[in-house]
Amino acid sequence: MLRKVSWRNLFIVANEKDSADDGVRAQVGIYRYGAKAPQYPTIVSAEDPAKHAPIGWGALSGLTADSADPAIAYSVNDSFYDVSRI
């Protein structure tokens, strides 16, 4: 479902499926048109040179910046996909 809230410059996206047994949960995302830059920390994937596509990621539980290089971040994923690892 997609709804546009023009008078607030927003659009809202929701999925209507919720099945914990299948691992699919209902969620709502609210977005604002015309943002110049993120107002919060953002993670951007590097490109996989073999596939020419972004490197996938998900289920991040911890994240910290490298003290010597703020362009590098270290993360820990949670056990959503498999056993946790760094």
C-alpha positions, -999 to +999 in steps of 0.1 A: +000+000+000+013+035-009-003+067+003+008+102-006+003+130+020+009+160-003+002+188+021+031+174+044+054+164+015+053+128+027+046+094+013+039+063+034+045+027+024+031-003+042+030-040+036-001-058+047+014-093+052+022-103+088+033-139+094+058-145+121+059-182+112+071-173+077+095-145+090+074-118+072+063-090+095+041-060+088+058-026+087+052+010+078+078+034+063+073+072+063+094+092+038+097+129+031+102+142-005+131+165-013+155+158+016+189+174+007+209+151+029+202+124+055+196+139+090+209+107+106+238+082+101+234+062+068+250+029+057+259+027+020+270-006+005+302-008-016+299-024-050+308-061-054+333-060-083+324-094-095+286-088-096+286-051-103+259-047-076+258-035-041+270-059-014+240-070+006+236-065+044+209-066+070+201-073+107+228-051+121+228-051+159+259-030+166+278-004+147+308+018+155+330+042+135+367+036+131+384+062+154+412+068+127+389+069+096+353+081+100+345+067+066+349+032+080+324+015+103+325-019+119+293-038+125+280-069+142+250-086+128+225-103+150+214-139+148+184-132+125+201-150+096+225-174+113+249-176+142+262-141+150+296-132+137+318-101+133 
